[in-house]
Amino acid sequence: MLAPRPGAPRVGGDRPPTTAVVGGGIAGLAAATALAERGVRVTLLEREPALGGRLAGWPAHLRDGSTVTMSRGFHAFFRQYYNLRGLLRRTDPGLERLKGLADYPLRHSGGLQDSFRRVPRTPPWSALGFVALSPTFGLRDLVRMNPVAALPLLDVRVPGVYERLDTVSAHDFLESVRFPQAAHHLAFEVFSRSFFSDPRELSAAEMVLMFHIYFLGSAEGLLFDVPDEPFPDALWEPLTDYLRGHGVDVRTSTAVENIAPTADGGQIVATQDGERRYDTTVLAMDTAGLRSVVGRSPRLGDALWRERVARLRTAPPFLVSRLWLDRPVGPDRPGFLGTSGYGTLDNVSVLERWEGQAARWSARTDGSVVELHAYALPEDASRDVEQKRLVEQLHAVYPETRAATVVDERHEWRADCPLFPVGGHADRPTVRTADPALVVAGDLVRTELPVALMERAATSGFMAANALLERWGVRGQTLWTVPDRGYSAALRALARWGRH
């Protein structure tokens, strides 16, 4: 637990401070929530028509007359996402709108299958059980491994893990440990490809941090929950109502053009609707959005900060294909399957196994709603070719889909996830900037806490709010993370021995 600084429960005075939160994804929603609950007058500005950021949804009309909600695809809500879950509890105290999936199965085209359901959850038995139960680790493989090179996995601390491993790629780290190739593809790529990047480009520090979060830093394991309805229904529409109930001015389809500091310490935020002054600003945008707004705001922050923002990179493009089929997939197919060795296909979801809207469509039509993900595609990939290839790979994974007719399909191409490249940690912005009235939030932010992905977004959003609330003497949001070290003192000592 990370308690905020002591302070008043709410802002006081006749004129509460004002904050512009730029970006309505998880980070922006977390920041807006913490600020509004404490009496700050918040305006939430989102360039897209709906809130949710990379978890937004929008209506789509199928050829059979159905209206469905399309999105950028499946997201796993791991049980170590303490702060994200805290945000969602504002409107769903028991998290009843999240449904647990029974397993996290993995399949390689060569026939190997793995599962995280049977892995013990208590560290260090979780890591040991992962190795003992996985078919990718044979006795000969264990003998070949380099245990000294693997020691950084045993005692992960932030920012120390970046100081040691940020200059190494995830691929090269695994090679140094001499993990078996099957484990590379079937198990550890789960972590690297969660960042939508090739292991050869991804900082090993991020992959090792993920290993710590799920195996040696927590007892929740790698099982996860998913929303039981599309993202807007289950998550964002209730939270939007909650924010408006706390006085937040929610403005969608409103892009910020530039931001200029004022002589009295505030900022002028310009949109297509005009300019408005705020006492403080939270920048909670994706990589491209942050680069764009900062690039058009030459007086924002300082020169070094603007240069670092300009160097931020976006991960390669990815493809999400959703197919509405005229017949069901096999009854034994899981709700989610991670895949490797099937070309570009990274996972397959059968949505009617867990999402209410898809289940109702499936029950009405006796069909299936199947979603396919391909991460880290080449920049020059042909959309038509990759979309057809992904469907062909589905047929290899679930052969019964060859006989199915596609009632309708949607393909989402995106390239807006942050890239965490080798050696890039120092360039990532922190929550605080040189201007105390300007803070940054998002999964691209350096938090110095053991968090990643959606949880980093939520945590940084709350941290941004806390930084502003401190200025007004107001107590902020309590934060929770997995421990910033492994549970086992013996393993930590072994890791320290290896460093020396």
RAMOTA-V81145 format. One record per residue. NEAR is the number of other C-alpha atoms within 8 Angstrom. D_LAST is the distance of its C-alpha to the last C-alpha in Angstrom with 1 decimal. Layout:
NEAR_D_LAST, NEAR_D_LAST
//
This chain:
6_30.5, 7_30.5, 7_33.7, 10_35.4, 7_36.5, 7_39.7, 9_42.9, 8_46.4, 7_46.9, 9_48.8, 13_49.7, 6_52.8, 5_55.7, 4_58.5, 5_56.6, 10_53.4, 9_50.7, 11_50.7, 13_47.9, 13_48.0, 16_45.5, 14_45.4, 14_44.5, 16_45.6, 14_42.7, 14_40.4, 18_38.7, 19_42.1, 10_43.6, 13_40.9, 15_41.3, 14_45.1, 10_45.1, 13_43.1, 13_45.1, 14_48.5, 9_48.0, 10_47.7, 10_50.8, 12_49.5, 12_52.0, 14_50.1, 12_51.3, 15_49.3, 15_49.8, 15_49.2, 10_50.3, 9_50.9, 7_53.8, 11_51.7, 11_48.7, 13_45.5, 10_43.9, 6_42.3, 11_43.7, 13_47.3, 13_50.3, 8_53.8, 8_57.0, 8_58.0, 8_61.4, 9_61.5, 7_64.4, 5_65.6, 6_66.2, 7_63.1, 8_61.2, 9_57.5, 9_54.3, 10_52.1, 9_48.5, 10_45.4, 9_44.6, 6_42.6, 6_39.7, 7_37.8, 8_37.5, 9_34.5, 10_34.6, 10_31.3, 10_33.4, 10_34.1, 12_35.3, 12_37.3, 9_39.0, 8_39.7, 10_41.5, 12_43.5, 10_44.5, 9_46.6, 8_49.2, 9_48.2, 8_47.0, 5_46.6, 9_45.2, 7_48.2, 9_48.3, 9_45.0, 10_45.3, 8_42.5, 11_42.3, 6_41.9, 8_39.3, 14_36.9, 13_37.9, 13_36.6, 13_38.6, 13_37.9, 10_40.9, 5_40.1, 6_40.9, 9_37.6, 9_37.8, 11_35.1, 11_35.4, 12_33.4, 10_36.2, 6_35.3, 11_31.5, 9_30.8, 11_30.0, 10_28.0, 14_24.2, 10_22.4, 9_25.5, 14_26.3, 10_23.4, 8_24.0, 10_27.7, 11_27.4, 8_25.9, 7_28.4, 8_31.4, 9_31.0, 8_33.1, 9_30.6, 11_28.1, 7_29.7, 6_28.5, 6_28.2, 10_26.2, 8_23.7, 6_23.3, 7_22.7, 10_19.9, 9_16.3, 7_14.5, 7_11.0, 8_12.5, 9_14.1, 11_11.3, 10_11.9, 9_15.4, 13_14.5, 12_13.5, 14_15.5, 9_16.2, 10_18.6, 8_18.2, 8_14.4, 14_15.2, 11_17.4, 7_15.1, 8_12.7, 11_15.5, 16_18.8, 9_19.0, 12_18.9, 16_22.0, 15_22.3, 10_23.9, 10_21.2, 10_18.5, 10_20.7, 8_21.4, 9_17.7, 12_17.5, 9_20.9, 11_22.7, 10_26.3, 6_28.6, 8_30.8, 11_28.0, 11_27.3, 11_31.0, 15_31.9, 11_29.1, 9_26.4, 11_29.0, 9_30.4, 11_27.6, 15_27.7, 12_31.5, 8_31.8, 12_31.1, 13_34.0, 14_32.0, 9_31.0, 12_27.4, 8_27.2, 11_27.9, 17_26.0, 18_22.6, 16_20.0, 13_19.0, 12_22.5, 12_22.5, 12_19.3, 12_20.7, 10_23.9, 11_22.2, 14_20.8, 13_24.3, 13_26.2, 15_24.1, 15_21.4, 14_22.6, 16_26.3, 10_29.0, 10_31.5, 14_30.3, 10_31.6, 14_35.3, 11_37.1, 12_40.4, 12_42.8, 13_45.8, 11_49.0, 10_51.0, 12_50.4, 13_48.0, 10_50.8, 9_52.7, 12_49.8, 10_47.6, 11_48.8, 9_52.5, 10_52.1, 11_49.4, 9_51.6, 8_54.4, 10_52.1, 12_51.1, 10_54.7, 7_55.6, 9_53.3, 9_55.1, 13_52.7, 8_54.6, 9_53.3, 9_54.2, 11_53.5, 9_54.5, 12_53.6, 10_51.4, 13_50.0, 10_51.0, 11_49.3, 14_48.2, 11_49.1, 10_48.1, 8_51.0, 5_51.8, 4_51.6, 8_48.0, 12_48.8, 13_49.0, 12_51.8, 14_51.1, 12_53.4, 11_54.4, 8_57.5, 6_59.2, 6_58.9, 8_56.7, 7_55.6, 8_53.8, 12_51.0, 11_49.1, 13_45.7, 13_44.4, 16_41.8, 13_40.9, 16_40.1, 14_40.8, 11_39.3, 13_37.6, 10_40.8, 8_42.8, 12_40.4, 11_40.3, 8_44.1, 12_44.9, 13_42.6, 9_43.9, 9_47.4, 10_46.5, 7_45.8, 7_45.8, 10_43.3, 10_40.0, 8_38.9, 6_38.6, 6_34.8, 10_34.9, 12_37.8, 8_36.1, 11_33.0, 13_35.4, 8_37.3, 7_34.2, 12_33.6, 9_34.3, 11_36.0, 14_35.0, 12_37.3, 13_40.6, 13_41.1, 13_44.2, 13_45.5, 13_48.6, 11_50.7, 12_53.6, 12_56.4, 14_57.7, 12_61.1, 10_59.9, 10_57.0, 10_53.9, 7_53.5, 5_53.4, 4_50.1, 7_48.2, 9_45.5, 11_45.5, 10_42.3, 12_40.8, 12_37.8, 14_38.4, 13_36.7, 8_38.3, 12_41.6, 6_41.4, 8_40.9, 15_41.5, 12_38.6, 11_40.4, 14_43.8, 12_45.2, 13_48.6, 13_49.5, 14_52.3, 8_50.0, 12_48.8, 12_50.5, 10_53.9, 10_55.5, 11_54.6, 12_55.7, 9_59.1, 10_59.5, 13_58.6, 8_61.0, 6_63.8, 8_63.4, 10_61.9, 13_59.2, 15_55.5, 13_53.3, 12_50.4, 14_47.6, 15_45.4, 13_42.3, 13_41.0, 14_37.9, 12_36.7, 11_39.9, 7_40.6, 6_42.0, 4_45.2, 8_45.7, 6_49.4, 6_50.1, 6_52.9, 8_51.0, 9_47.9, 11_50.0, 8_52.0, 8_48.9, 13_47.3, 9_50.5, 8_50.6, 11_47.1, 13_48.2, 11_51.0, 8_48.5, 8_46.5, 9_49.6, 8_52.5, 9_55.2, 9_54.7, 6_56.4, 5_59.7, 9_59.2, 7_61.0, 9_59.0, 10_61.1, 9_59.1, 9_55.7, 8_53.6, 9_50.8, 8_48.4, 8_46.5, 7_43.9, 9_41.2, 10_40.0, 10_36.6, 13_33.7, 12_31.4, 13_27.6, 10_26.9, 13_23.7, 9_22.8, 10_25.5, 11_23.9, 5_24.5, 9_28.2, 12_28.9, 11_31.0, 9_30.1, 13_32.8, 11_33.8, 11_35.3, 7_36.6, 8_39.9, 8_39.7, 10_42.5, 13_40.7, 15_38.0, 16_36.5, 18_35.9, 16_35.3, 13_32.7, 11_31.8, 14_30.6, 9_27.1, 9_27.2, 6_23.6, 8_24.3, 12_23.5, 12_26.8, 9_28.2, 8_31.6, 10_34.6, 13_32.7, 13_31.0, 16_34.6, 15_36.0, 14_33.2, 16_33.3, 18_37.1, 14_37.0, 12_34.4, 15_36.8, 15_39.7, 13_37.8, 10_37.1, 12_40.8, 12_41.9, 12_40.0, 7_42.2, 7_45.2, 10_43.9, 14_43.9, 14_41.4, 12_39.7, 11_38.5, 8_36.0, 11_33.1, 8_31.3, 13_28.1, 10_25.8, 9_23.0, 11_20.2, 9_17.7, 15_18.3, 10_20.8, 8_18.9, 7_16.8, 6_15.7, 10_14.5, 12_12.7, 8_10.9, 10_10.1, 12_8.9, 9_6.5, 7_5.3, 8_5.4, 5_3.8, 4_0.0
//
